[in-house]
Amino acid sequence: MKIATVLLTIILSFSINKQNRIFLSPEISIILPKGANVFDDQEFKESMSAFGTGDAFKRITKDIYKIDNIILRFSVVNGERSYEYLQSEQQSYKRYLKPTDDNEYNSEIKSIKGNFYLNISFHIKTSGHNRAKVYNPKTRKIFNIEIEYKLIAGEKEKAEQILQEILESAEFK
């Protein structure tokens, strides 16, 4: 009886995790944090459509979710990249998002579960952003995470926890 209970628990926990796993591409998947729902981010789509509505637009507006007031956006970078891509992107962000009185900025390259990621955090006026470019050295694939939140008590910490959960769940094939 104990064996049956243990097996049932394992199967149920696997099923629950499997239900929340989404594929950003055939090679890249993540587990969505609890409470994440598909979100039709019209404001973001309208701002991005100014740059065109081709394949790149479809890639960056396809996987958008929301947890309470926190917006999650995912996109996959086409082709294979190297670790140097993260370093180059870090330098680009440093030039683009220079800290000012109105903008707090931080970036660093870290590793988790065999993957490297460029973690970029900044805020502009009343909106905070955590961006991560996640690189797997074996597959040489990269996907992007953007988390947007309001600068109100507790939201930054919640956004950081969500980012950590996503990073820990990332799988590359």
PyMOL commands that set and color helices and strands:
alter all, ss='L'
color gray80, all
select helices_A, chain A and resi 2-20+42-49+55-62+83-96+155-169
alter helices_A, ss='H'
color red, helices_A
select strands_A, chain A and resi 21-25+28-31+37-38+63-67+70-77+103-112+115-124+127-136+141-150+171-172
alter strands_A, ss='S'
color yellow, strands_A
deselect
rebuild
show_as cartoon
